[in-house]
Amino acid sequence: MTITDNLARIKKGLPPGVELVAVSKTKPVEDILRAYNSGHLTFGENKVQEMVSKWEQLPKDIQWHMIGHLQRNKVKYLAEFVSLIHGVDSLKLLREIDKQAKKHNRVIKCLLQVHIAEEDTKFGFDPDELNELVESKELPQLPNAQIVGLMGMATFTEDQLQIRREFKALKNLFDAVNAQLPEISILSMGMSGDYEIAIEEGSTMVRIGSSIFGSRNYS
Ligand SMILES: *Cc1c(COP(=O)(O)O)cnc(C)c1O
């Protein structure tokens, strides 16, 4: 199957209202161009340098999503062009995004990352921290860093029930936060291995890499 075949098949299966981020990390710009030429404009990367380099080489109407862990000192490299940052896991990072976005006269959309997996290797707010943050009204008014939703990753496991349980928990959390912040609308959850479950549990944005571009070679 080619990249464009994979993309078309996956898009056809997505219900209305669910957006697709094509995760192109580690893949060459030629692969991204194939997807782009078939009409897909939204791509996800998890390394700042790689994303900047691809942005420089590729058409400027591509929407770049930062899906990986983002260090505060690297926000400045993305601020000119990034369209959505999925992994905001601290107020300090949010403030830095606001500051850098201002310099470019932009509003950068952000998702708060929530730690839902049982594994403790993943970044993000704990559900308790998130609730506290939202209820305490501590969320500062940062006009250039706009919170538009939540993002989470399930445990990497074969246990479908566990994955479903974790996505359900994130959706419940989303609904609770949404009651406090009516402007949020995006729930980013689901990857190649679990996006169907994520959609059943309320995802509005899936991040799919290997099912589109093939498996990654990190060596
Ligand atoms: C790599 C990555 C994905 C895509 O993973 P696949 O299994 O290749 O679909 C999704 N989300 C995040 C945060 C990632 O780092």
The ligand as an ORCA input file, in Angstrom:
! r2SCAN-3c Opt
* xyz 0 1
  C       4.717      8.850     17.222
  C       3.497      9.401     17.851
  C       2.224      9.126     17.318
  C       1.990      8.231     16.124
  O       2.305      6.901     16.431
  P       1.904      5.703     15.430
  O       1.824      4.530     16.315
  O       3.008      5.613     14.440
  O       0.614      6.042     14.793
  C       1.129      9.713     17.941
  N       1.264     10.517     19.005
  C       2.467     10.800     19.530
  C       2.533     11.702     20.708
  C       3.613     10.247     18.993
  O       4.796     10.542     19.529
*
